[in-house]
């Protein structure tokens, strides 16, 4: 009986591929249903013989309570964008210059699908885990939901009788335009909120806690690249796609291999012309250097590869009228002018607001209240005012200037020389309070467990917290009166607040949210000045004399400590018990040394490696020079490794770096 069940599984999976991947069915729906019913009957009778790749196992496992984090073996990088022919030509010229190649480069061009990026991990041919892109390093586990997509094989086909030991497939989950329209119609009929666009619908469908809901939505997928792999060899991006097809993975039929930048431009024009006729949304093309060895030579930047770029389409535009302009205040105090407009549909999304960025932008475009304007969704996402239609002016339009006082607290605003932004630097400004407290309590700052956004909202709205110092004067009697805050929860939060009082000074400084002072700069300042009192009296010149502190950071620090209300908040933090002591000095094994990290590290994130280097007295740089002491090589190290060899800079493996740092 197991042989018959195996035959049925193989037959049904074969026909699934013919139907969902190749769009070339060989049997009728009735014949398919007959085979499926036979398999279901046998599996009910012999449940111990059910195969993991059986098409009946696409929906299973019950409801998920949450999406667990999944760390990608190799980061899922984002792409740099080019918006016109000049920028794509610059990419090509830069690529040829880096490779030292005077000839046209072979590229693979792909439609840039507007969906949700995912990674599918196959081990010995079987789909074991699937996750979203997340922040590039860590995504969310959506395996149960991914298994419901019929165009995804649960088991890979063999190539020359073998399947890879490991294959991490990069892909885009999408929802077709017709399917999106029908889904929204059904939601309207059921009294549910509709999705804004197909991408949102695809993302929302894939992140359902109940996989049966995902299964009810006609999601599709196209596979476009690889992450980590073993037991298989690839020579080029084109080779990857051809092997994908043999393995049963769905690839986009519009992908082309071209030679030279002129053919890239031609492909871009062709896809732009076909855009409105395709059954799914695309917002540009993706251009990749074909040869994988050349990709490795070109290497990657912090979050994007140097060997690939997105060549976007011109955004869709509409005309509407600006009815008002208001100023919004963000966490860092920046006043941002926002245009309030008569609602208009742009690319399937209703738009009624658009940022005007700053006063310089308003003046440059001469934007006035009452103007008729052309708007677009930049990158098909963010609403943007492109230009004013001068011919429609009546003379009743009103010019606008950002207020010189903060609209939320009345404090005078400042504009730092060389910056376009106008900002309020009052630490107690109510418009900034919630965002400042979220940041103050976050992991990298004071790390106050339990002080989440919903609780912060309640505390601020009820007037219990007006600035970050108020956190340290909260009482249990106040907390237990809040929603979802029982005695035990209140005690846990108070314990977490008490524990945060001993955080080191660099974390306190970072938590205060001073403009341009991130975690690393905070450490640099604390090493130089040792105390917050000494830092508060430092001049711009003293600050700029410190390595890594430039004029922007120096001026921002001076302005922050010149504000009396900020000094009062710091004093109240002291009164609340915040110690503000410099971190304890540890052994400075790397004192005075400059290290560069390249390639994918297996045991540390790039940020962890940089932080460890700094804690041991060293400096983590981003580029290799004659002043570099060591280059640490991860997997697929690229141009930085070659540069180090050329300059004679010592190379370390990740294992050697760990030993040097005392981790092994």
C-alpha positions as CSV (number, residue, x, y, z in Angstrom):
1,X,0.0,0.0,0.0
2,X,2.9,2.4,0.7
3,X,4.0,2.0,-2.9
4,X,0.6,3.1,-4.2
5,X,0.6,6.1,-1.8
6,X,4.1,7.1,-3.0
7,X,3.0,6.8,-6.6
8,X,0.0,8.9,-6.0
9,X,2.0,11.6,-4.2
10,X,4.6,11.7,-7.0
11,X,1.8,11.8,-9.7
12,X,-0.1,14.6,-7.9
13,X,3.0,16.7,-7.3
14,X,4.0,16.3,-10.9
15,X,0.6,17.6,-12.1
16,X,0.7,20.4,-9.5
17,X,4.0,21.5,-11.1
18,X,2.5,21.3,-14.6
19,X,-0.5,23.4,-13.5
20,X,0.9,26.0,-11.1
21,X,4.5,26.3,-12.2
22,X,4.6,25.5,-15.9
23,X,1.0,26.6,-16.7
24,X,0.7,23.6,-18.9
25,X,-1.7,21.0,-17.4
26,X,-1.8,17.5,-18.7
27,X,-4.9,16.1,-17.0
28,X,-8.4,17.5,-16.3
29,X,-9.5,18.9,-13.0
30,X,-11.8,15.9,-12.6
31,X,-8.9,13.4,-13.1
32,X,-6.8,15.3,-10.6
33,X,-9.6,15.3,-8.0
34,X,-10.1,11.6,-8.5
35,X,-6.4,10.9,-7.7
36,X,-6.5,13.3,-4.7
37,X,-9.6,11.6,-3.3
38,X,-7.9,8.2,-3.6
39,X,-4.8,9.5,-1.7
40,X,-6.9,11.1,1.0
41,X,-8.8,7.8,1.5
42,X,-5.5,5.9,1.8
43,X,-4.0,8.4,4.2
44,X,-7.0,8.3,6.5
45,X,-6.7,4.5,6.6
46,X,-2.9,4.4,6.9
47,X,-1.9,7.7,8.7
48,X,1.5,6.2,9.7
49,X,2.4,6.1,5.9
50,X,1.7,9.8,5.1
51,X,4.7,11.3,3.3
52,X,5.9,14.8,4.3
53,X,5.8,15.9,0.6
54,X,2.2,14.8,0.2
55,X,0.0,17.5,-1.3
56,X,-2.5,16.9,1.5
57,X,0.1,18.3,4.0
58,X,0.1,21.8,2.6
59,X,-2.3,23.0,5.4
60,X,-1.6,21.6,8.8
61,X,-0.1,22.2,12.2
62,X,-2.9,24.2,13.6
63,X,-3.0,27.9,14.5
64,X,0.2,29.8,15.3
65,X,0.4,32.0,18.4
66,X,3.2,34.1,17.0
67,X,5.9,34.2,14.3
68,X,9.2,33.0,15.7
69,X,12.4,34.8,14.6
70,X,14.5,33.0,12.0
71,X,18.1,34.0,11.4
72,X,19.1,33.8,7.7
73,X,22.3,31.9,7.1
74,X,23.4,34.7,4.8
75,X,21.8,38.2,5.0
76,X,18.9,39.0,2.6
77,X,20.3,42.2,1.2
78,X,18.2,45.1,-0.1
79,X,19.0,46.8,-3.4
80,X,20.1,50.3,-4.3
81,X,17.8,52.1,-6.7
82,X,18.4,53.9,-9.9
83,X,15.7,56.1,-11.2
84,X,16.9,57.2,-14.7
85,X,19.3,56.3,-17.5
86,X,22.2,58.4,-16.0
87,X,22.1,56.5,-12.7
88,X,21.9,53.0,-14.4
89,X,24.8,54.1,-16.6
90,X,26.8,55.1,-13.6
91,X,26.2,51.7,-12.1
92,X,27.5,50.0,-15.2
93,X,30.6,52.3,-15.4
94,X,31.4,51.7,-11.7
95,X,31.0,48.0,-12.1
96,X,33.3,47.8,-15.2
97,X,35.9,50.1,-13.4
98,X,35.9,47.9,-10.3
99,X,36.3,44.7,-12.4
100,X,38.9,46.3,-14.7
101,X,36.8,45.2,-17.7
102,X,36.8,47.3,-20.8
103,X,34.2,45.1,-22.4
104,X,30.4,45.1,-22.0
105,X,29.3,43.1,-19.0
106,X,26.8,40.2,-19.1
107,X,23.8,41.0,-16.9
108,X,20.6,39.1,-16.0
109,X,17.5,41.4,-16.1
110,X,14.4,40.5,-14.1
111,X,11.0,42.2,-13.6
112,X,11.0,43.8,-10.1
113,X,7.9,42.2,-8.6
114,X,6.0,44.2,-6.0
115,X,5.5,41.5,-3.4
116,X,7.0,40.1,-0.2
117,X,10.5,38.7,-0.1
118,X,10.9,35.3,1.5
119,X,13.5,32.6,2.0
120,X,12.8,28.9,1.5
121,X,15.2,26.5,3.1
122,X,15.4,23.0,1.6
123,X,17.5,20.3,3.3
124,X,18.1,17.1,1.3
125,X,15.4,18.2,-1.0
126,X,12.6,18.8,1.6
127,X,11.2,22.2,2.5
128,X,12.1,22.6,6.2
129,X,11.6,26.2,7.0
130,X,10.4,29.4,5.4
131,X,10.8,33.0,6.6
132,X,10.2,36.6,5.6
133,X,13.1,38.9,4.8
134,X,12.5,40.9,8.1
135,X,15.4,43.3,8.7
136,X,17.7,41.3,6.3
137,X,19.4,39.4,9.1
138,X,16.4,38.0,11.0
139,X,12.9,37.3,9.6
140,X,9.7,35.7,10.8
141,X,8.9,32.0,10.6
142,X,6.0,31.6,8.1
143,X,6.6,27.9,7.2
144,X,3.0,26.7,7.7
145,X,1.6,29.5,5.6
146,X,4.3,29.1,2.8
147,X,3.4,25.4,2.5
148,X,-0.2,26.4,1.4
149,X,1.1,28.0,-1.8
150,X,0.6,25.4,-4.5
151,X,3.4,26.7,-6.8
152,X,6.0,25.9,-4.0
153,X,7.3,22.3,-4.1
154,X,7.4,20.6,-0.7
155,X,10.1,18.3,-2.2
156,X,12.6,19.3,-4.9
157,X,12.9,17.3,-8.0
158,X,16.2,15.6,-8.5
159,X,18.8,16.9,-11.0
160,X,20.9,14.2,-12.5
161,X,19.6,11.9,-9.8
162,X,20.6,14.2,-6.9
163,X,19.1,17.0,-4.8
164,X,21.2,19.6,-2.9
165,X,22.1,18.9,0.8
166,X,21.1,22.5,1.5
167,X,19.5,25.2,-0.7
168,X,18.3,28.5,0.6
169,X,16.0,29.9,-2.1
170,X,15.2,33.6,-2.3
171,X,11.8,34.4,-3.7
172,X,8.9,36.9,-4.0
173,X,5.4,36.0,-2.8
174,X,2.8,37.9,-4.8
175,X,-0.9,38.2,-5.4
176,X,-2.1,38.8,-8.9
177,X,-4.1,41.9,-9.8
178,X,-7.3,40.0,-10.7
179,X,-7.0,37.9,-7.5
180,X,-6.5,41.1,-5.5
181,X,-9.6,42.7,-7.0
182,X,-11.7,39.6,-6.2
183,X,-10.3,39.3,-2.7
184,X,-11.2,43.0,-2.0
185,X,-14.7,42.4,-3.4
186,X,-15.2,39.5,-1.1
187,X,-14.0,41.6,1.9
188,X,-16.3,44.4,1.0
189,X,-19.3,42.0,0.8
190,X,-18.3,40.6,4.2
191,X,-18.0,44.1,5.8
192,X,-14.2,43.8,6.2
193,X,-11.6,46.5,5.5
194,X,-10.1,46.2,2.0
195,X,-6.4,46.0,1.2
196,X,-4.7,49.1,-0.2
197,X,-2.8,47.2,-3.0
198,X,-1.7,43.7,-4.0
199,X,1.6,43.9,-2.1
200,X,-0.2,44.6,1.2
201,X,-2.7,41.9,0.5
202,X,0.1,39.4,-0.1
203,X,2.0,40.4,3.1
204,X,-1.2,40.3,5.1
205,X,-2.2,36.9,3.7
206,X,1.2,35.4,4.5
207,X,1.2,36.7,8.0
208,X,-2.1,35.1,9.1
209,X,-1.9,33.1,12.3
210,X,-4.3,30.6,10.9
211,X,-2.8,28.9,7.8
212,X,-6.2,27.9,6.5
213,X,-6.9,31.6,5.8
214,X,-3.6,31.9,3.9
215,X,-4.6,28.7,1.9
216,X,-7.9,30.4,0.9
217,X,-6.0,33.2,-0.8
218,X,-4.5,32.6,-4.3
219,X,-0.9,33.5,-3.5
220,X,1.8,32.8,-6.0
221,X,5.6,32.9,-5.9
222,X,8.6,33.5,-8.2
223,X,12.1,32.3,-7.2
224,X,15.0,34.5,-8.2
225,X,18.2,33.8,-6.2
226,X,20.1,31.7,-3.6
227,X,21.5,32.3,-0.2
228,X,23.5,29.5,1.5
229,X,23.8,26.2,-0.3
230,X,25.7,22.9,-0.1
231,X,26.0,19.8,-2.3
232,X,25.4,21.8,-5.5
233,X,27.5,24.2,-7.7
234,X,26.4,27.3,-9.5
235,X,28.5,29.4,-11.9
236,X,26.2,32.3,-12.7
237,X,22.8,33.8,-11.9
238,X,21.5,32.4,-15.2
239,X,22.7,29.0,-14.2
240,X,20.9,29.3,-10.8
241,X,17.6,30.0,-12.6
242,X,18.0,27.1,-15.0
243,X,18.8,24.7,-12.1
244,X,15.7,26.1,-10.3
245,X,13.5,25.1,-13.2
246,X,14.9,21.5,-13.1
247,X,14.4,21.4,-9.3
248,X,10.7,22.4,-9.8
249,X,11.0,25.9,-8.5
250,X,9.0,28.6,-10.3
251,X,10.9,31.3,-12.1
252,X,9.7,34.3,-14.0
253,X,9.5,33.6,-17.8
254,X,10.3,37.3,-18.6
255,X,13.8,37.1,-17.2
256,X,16.5,37.7,-19.9
257,X,20.3,37.5,-20.2
258,X,21.7,40.6,-21.9
259,X,25.1,42.0,-22.7
260,X,25.9,45.7,-22.0
261,X,24.1,48.6,-20.6
262,X,22.2,49.5,-23.8
263,X,20.5,46.1,-23.8
264,X,19.6,46.7,-20.1
265,X,17.9,50.0,-21.1
266,X,16.1,48.3,-23.9
267,X,14.8,45.6,-21.5
268,X,13.7,48.3,-19.1
269,X,11.7,50.0,-21.8
270,X,10.1,46.7,-22.9
271,X,9.0,45.9,-19.3
272,X,7.7,49.5,-18.8
273,X,5.5,49.1,-22.0
274,X,4.2,45.7,-20.8
275,X,3.6,46.8,-17.3
276,X,-0.1,47.4,-17.6
277,X,-0.7,44.1,-19.4
278,X,1.0,41.9,-16.8
279,X,-1.2,39.9,-14.4
280,X,0.8,41.2,-11.4
281,X,2.4,44.5,-10.3
282,X,6.0,45.4,-11.1
283,X,7.6,48.7,-10.3
284,X,10.9,48.3,-12.3
285,X,13.5,45.8,-13.2
286,X,16.4,44.2,-11.3
287,X,19.8,44.1,-13.0
288,X,22.4,41.6,-11.8
289,X,26.0,40.8,-12.9
290,X,25.6,37.3,-14.2
291,X,28.9,35.7,-13.3
292,X,29.0,34.6,-9.6
293,X,32.8,34.9,-9.4
294,X,32.5,38.5,-10.5
295,X,29.7,39.1,-8.0
296,X,32.1,37.9,-5.2
297,X,34.8,40.3,-6.5
298,X,32.4,43.2,-6.5
299,X,31.3,42.3,-2.9
300,X,28.7,44.0,-0.8
301,X,28.1,47.3,1.1
302,X,26.5,47.4,4.5
303,X,23.0,46.4,3.3
304,X,23.2,46.1,-0.5
305,X,25.3,44.2,-3.1
306,X,27.5,46.1,-5.5
307,X,26.7,43.6,-8.2
308,X,22.9,44.3,-8.5
309,X,20.6,47.3,-8.7
310,X,16.9,48.1,-9.1
311,X,16.1,50.2,-12.1
312,X,12.8,51.7,-11.2
313,X,10.0,52.9,-13.5
314,X,8.9,56.5,-13.5
315,X,6.2,56.7,-10.7
316,X,2.5,57.1,-11.5
317,X,1.2,60.7,-11.1
318,X,-2.1,62.4,-10.4
319,X,-3.3,66.0,-9.9
320,X,-4.9,67.3,-6.8
321,X,-5.2,70.5,-4.7
322,X,-3.4,71.5,-1.5
323,X,-6.0,72.6,1.1
324,X,-3.6,73.3,4.0
325,X,0.0,72.9,5.2
326,X,0.7,71.9,8.8
327,X,3.9,71.3,10.8
328,X,4.5,67.9,12.5
329,X,7.1,67.4,15.2
330,X,9.1,64.1,15.2
331,X,11.1,62.3,17.9
332,X,14.2,64.2,17.2
333,X,12.3,67.5,17.2
334,X,12.4,68.1,13.4
335,X,9.5,70.2,12.2
336,X,8.2,68.6,8.9
337,X,5.8,70.5,6.7
338,X,2.9,68.2,5.5
339,X,0.6,69.1,2.7
340,X,-3.1,68.3,3.3
341,X,-4.7,67.6,0.0
342,X,-8.0,66.7,-1.6
343,X,-8.0,62.9,-1.6
344,X,-6.9,61.3,-4.9
345,X,-6.2,57.7,-6.0
346,X,-2.5,57.2,-7.0
347,X,-1.6,53.7,-8.2
348,X,-4.5,52.1,-6.3
349,X,-3.9,54.0,-3.0
350,X,-5.9,57.0,-1.8
351,X,-3.6,59.8,-1.0
352,X,-4.5,62.9,1.1
353,X,-1.2,63.9,2.7
354,X,2.3,64.3,1.4
355,X,5.5,65.4,3.2
356,X,7.1,68.7,1.9
357,X,10.3,67.8,3.6
358,X,11.5,71.2,4.7
359,X,11.3,75.0,4.2
360,X,13.9,74.9,1.4
361,X,11.9,72.4,-0.6
362,X,8.7,74.5,-0.2
363,X,10.6,77.6,-1.3
364,X,12.4,75.9,-4.2
365,X,9.1,74.6,-5.7
366,X,7.1,77.7,-4.6
367,X,4.4,75.5,-3.0
368,X,1.4,77.4,-1.6
369,X,-1.8,76.6,0.2
370,X,-4.5,76.4,-2.4
371,X,-2.2,75.3,-5.2
372,X,-3.1,72.6,-7.7
373,X,-0.1,70.2,-7.8
374,X,1.1,67.0,-9.6
375,X,1.8,64.3,-7.0
376,X,3.3,60.9,-7.3
377,X,4.1,57.9,-5.1
378,X,7.9,57.9,-5.0
379,X,9.0,54.3,-5.6
380,X,5.3,53.7,-5.9
381,X,5.0,54.1,-2.1
382,X,5.7,57.5,-0.6
383,X,3.4,60.4,-1.7
384,X,5.4,63.3,-3.1
385,X,4.6,66.7,-4.6
386,X,6.3,66.9,-7.9
387,X,5.4,70.4,-9.1
388,X,2.9,73.2,-8.9
389,X,0.5,73.9,-11.9
390,X,1.1,77.6,-12.2
391,X,-1.5,78.0,-14.8
392,X,-4.3,77.1,-12.4
393,X,-3.4,79.8,-9.8
394,X,-6.1,82.4,-9.0
395,X,-4.1,84.7,-6.8
396,X,-5.9,83.5,-3.7
397,X,-3.1,81.0,-2.8
398,X,-1.2,81.6,0.4
399,X,2.6,81.3,1.0
400,X,3.7,79.1,3.9
401,X,6.6,79.3,6.3
402,X,7.4,76.9,9.2
403,X,6.7,78.4,12.6
404,X,9.6,79.9,14.5
405,X,8.2,78.3,17.7
406,X,7.3,74.7,18.2
407,X,3.6,74.1,17.5
408,X,3.5,71.5,20.3
409,X,5.3,73.2,23.2
410,X,5.9,76.9,22.2
411,X,9.7,76.6,22.5
412,X,11.9,78.5,20.1
413,X,13.1,76.3,17.2
414,X,16.6,76.3,15.8
415,X,18.2,75.5,12.4
416,X,21.8,74.2,12.6
417,X,24.1,75.7,10.0
418,X,24.4,73.4,7.0
419,X,21.2,71.6,7.7
420,X,17.8,72.0,6.0
421,X,15.9,70.9,9.1
422,X,14.3,73.2,11.6
423,X,13.9,71.6,15.0
424,X,12.6,71.9,18.6
425,X,15.3,70.8,21.1
426,X,13.1,70.9,24.2
427,X,13.4,67.4,25.7
428,X,10.0,67.9,27.4
429,X,8.2,68.7,24.2
430,X,4.9,66.7,24.4
431,X,5.0,66.0,20.6
432,X,8.3,64.2,21.1
433,X,7.6,62.6,24.5
434,X,6.2,59.3,23.4
435,X,8.8,58.7,20.7
436,X,11.6,59.8,23.0
437,X,10.3,57.4,25.8
438,X,10.0,54.5,23.3
439,X,13.7,55.1,22.3
440,X,14.8,55.7,25.9
441,X,13.4,52.3,27.1
442,X,14.6,50.4,24.0
443,X,17.1,47.5,24.1
444,X,20.2,49.4,23.0
445,X,19.4,52.2,25.4
446,X,18.1,51.8,29.0
447,X,16.5,48.4,28.1
448,X,13.5,48.7,30.4
449,X,11.7,45.4,29.9
450,X,7.9,45.8,30.0
451,X,7.8,49.5,29.1
452,X,6.3,49.0,25.6
453,X,4.5,51.4,23.3
454,X,1.0,50.7,24.5
455,X,1.9,51.3,28.1
456,X,3.9,54.4,27.2
457,X,0.8,55.7,25.3
458,X,-1.3,55.3,28.4
459,X,1.3,56.9,30.8
460,X,1.7,60.0,28.5
461,X,-2.0,60.4,27.7
462,X,-2.9,60.3,31.4
463,X,-0.2,62.8,32.2
464,X,1.8,60.5,34.4
465,X,4.9,61.0,32.3
466,X,6.0,64.3,30.7
467,X,9.6,63.4,30.0
468,X,12.0,60.5,30.4
469,X,13.0,61.4,34.0
470,X,9.4,60.8,35.2
471,X,9.9,57.1,34.5
472,X,12.0,56.9,37.7
473,X,9.3,58.4,39.9
474,X,6.4,56.1,38.9
475,X,4.6,54.4,41.8
476,X,2.9,51.0,42.0
477,X,-0.4,52.7,42.9
478,X,-0.3,54.6,39.6
479,X,0.6,51.6,37.5
480,X,-2.1,49.2,38.8
481,X,-4.7,51.7,37.6
482,X,-3.7,51.3,34.0
483,X,-5.2,48.8,31.5
484,X,-3.8,45.3,31.6
485,X,-1.5,46.1,34.5
486,X,-1.9,43.8,37.5
487,X,0.1,43.8,40.7
488,X,2.7,41.4,39.4
489,X,3.1,43.2,36.1
490,X,3.5,46.5,38.0
491,X,6.2,45.0,40.3
492,X,8.0,43.5,37.3
493,X,8.1,46.9,35.6
494,X,9.3,48.7,38.7
495,X,12.1,46.1,39.1
496,X,13.1,46.6,35.4
497,X,13.1,50.4,36.0
498,X,15.3,50.0,39.1
499,X,17.7,47.7,37.2
500,X,18.0,50.3,34.4
501,X,19.4,52.8,36.9
502,X,22.8,51.1,36.7
503,X,23.2,51.3,32.9
504,X,26.5,52.8,31.9
505,X,26.8,56.4,30.9
506,X,27.3,55.7,27.2
507,X,23.9,54.0,27.2
508,X,22.3,56.9,29.1
509,X,23.7,59.3,26.6
510,X,22.4,57.3,23.6
511,X,19.0,56.9,25.4
512,X,18.7,60.7,25.6
513,X,18.3,60.9,21.9
514,X,20.8,63.6,21.1
515,X,20.8,64.3,17.4
516,X,23.7,62.3,15.6
517,X,24.7,60.6,18.8
518,X,24.2,56.9,18.2
519,X,25.5,54.0,20.3
520,X,29.1,54.2,18.9
521,X,29.4,58.0,19.1
522,X,28.1,57.8,22.7
523,X,30.9,55.4,23.6
524,X,33.5,57.8,21.9
525,X,32.2,60.8,23.9
526,X,32.2,58.9,27.2
527,X,35.8,57.6,26.7
528,X,36.9,61.2,26.1
529,X,35.0,63.1,28.8
530,X,34.3,60.4,31.5
531,X,31.3,62.2,33.0
532,X,28.1,63.9,31.7
533,X,29.0,67.0,33.7
534,X,32.3,67.4,31.8
535,X,30.6,66.7,28.5
536,X,27.9,69.3,29.2
537,X,30.5,72.0,29.5
538,X,32.6,71.0,26.5
539,X,33.1,73.5,23.7
540,X,32.5,72.8,20.0
541,X,36.3,73.0,19.5
542,X,37.0,70.5,22.3
543,X,34.4,68.1,20.8
544,X,35.8,68.4,17.3
545,X,39.3,67.6,18.6
546,X,38.1,64.0,19.3
547,X,38.7,61.4,16.6
548,X,35.4,60.5,14.8
549,X,33.6,63.7,16.1
550,X,32.8,66.1,13.3
551,X,31.2,69.5,13.2
552,X,27.6,68.2,13.0
553,X,27.9,66.0,16.1
554,X,29.8,68.7,18.0
555,X,27.3,71.4,17.3
556,X,24.4,69.1,18.1
557,X,25.9,68.2,21.5
558,X,26.6,71.8,22.4
559,X,23.1,72.9,21.5
560,X,21.6,70.0,23.5
561,X,23.4,70.9,26.7
562,X,22.8,74.6,26.2
563,X,19.1,74.1,26.6
564,X,18.1,74.6,30.3
565,X,15.2,72.2,30.2
566,X,17.5,69.4,29.0
567,X,19.8,70.0,32.0
568,X,16.8,69.9,34.3
569,X,15.8,66.5,32.9
570,X,19.3,65.1,33.4
571,X,19.3,66.4,37.0
572,X,16.0,64.7,37.7
573,X,17.4,61.5,36.3
574,X,20.1,61.7,38.9
575,X,17.5,62.4,41.6
576,X,15.6,59.3,40.4
577,X,18.7,57.2,41.0
578,X,20.2,56.9,37.5
579,X,23.9,56.4,38.2
580,X,25.5,57.6,34.9
581,X,28.8,55.9,35.5
582,X,31.3,55.3,32.7
583,X,31.5,51.6,31.7
584,X,34.2,49.6,33.5
585,X,37.4,49.4,31.6
586,X,38.2,46.0,30.2
587,X,41.4,44.5,28.9
588,X,42.2,46.5,25.7
589,X,43.6,43.7,23.6
590,X,42.9,45.6,20.4
591,X,44.0,49.0,21.7
592,X,44.9,51.3,18.8
593,X,44.1,48.7,16.2
594,X,41.9,49.2,13.2
595,X,39.9,46.2,11.9
596,X,37.8,45.8,8.8
597,X,35.2,43.0,8.5
598,X,34.2,41.6,5.1
599,X,31.9,38.7,4.0
600,X,29.3,36.9,6.1
601,X,30.3,36.0,9.6
602,X,28.9,32.8,11.0
603,X,28.8,33.3,14.7
604,X,28.5,37.1,15.1
605,X,26.4,39.8,13.4
606,X,28.4,42.6,11.9
607,X,27.2,45.0,14.6
608,X,28.2,42.5,17.4
609,X,31.7,42.3,15.8
610,X,32.0,46.1,15.6
611,X,30.9,46.5,19.2
612,X,33.3,43.8,20.5
613,X,36.2,45.5,18.7
614,X,35.4,48.8,20.3
615,X,35.0,47.3,23.7
616,X,38.5,45.8,23.3
617,X,39.9,49.2,22.5
618,X,40.0,48.9,18.7
619,X,38.2,50.6,15.9
620,X,36.0,49.0,13.3
621,X,36.4,50.7,9.9
622,X,34.4,50.2,6.7
623,X,37.2,50.3,4.1
624,X,40.7,48.9,3.8
625,X,43.7,51.3,3.8
626,X,47.4,51.2,4.6
627,X,46.4,52.1,8.2
628,X,44.3,49.0,8.6
629,X,45.8,46.5,11.0
630,X,43.7,43.4,10.3
631,X,41.0,42.3,7.9
632,X,38.6,39.7,9.2
633,X,37.3,37.3,6.5
634,X,33.8,35.9,6.6
635,X,32.2,33.7,3.9
636,X,32.3,35.0,0.4
637,X,34.8,37.8,1.2
638,X,35.0,40.1,-1.7
639,X,37.0,43.1,-2.9
640,X,38.1,44.1,0.6
641,X,40.1,40.9,0.9
642,X,41.7,41.5,-2.4
643,X,42.6,45.1,-1.4
644,X,44.1,43.8,1.9
645,X,46.3,41.3,0.0
646,X,47.4,44.1,-2.3
647,X,48.4,46.3,0.6
648,X,49.9,43.5,2.7
649,X,47.4,43.9,5.5
650,X,47.2,40.7,7.7
651,X,44.1,38.6,7.2
652,X,42.2,36.8,10.0
653,X,39.6,34.1,9.8
654,X,36.5,34.5,12.0
655,X,37.9,31.8,14.3
656,X,41.2,33.6,14.7
657,X,39.4,36.9,15.5
658,X,37.3,35.1,18.1
659,X,40.5,33.7,19.7
660,X,42.1,37.2,19.7
661,X,39.0,38.6,21.3
662,X,39.0,35.9,24.0
663,X,35.8,34.3,22.9
664,X,37.2,30.8,22.3
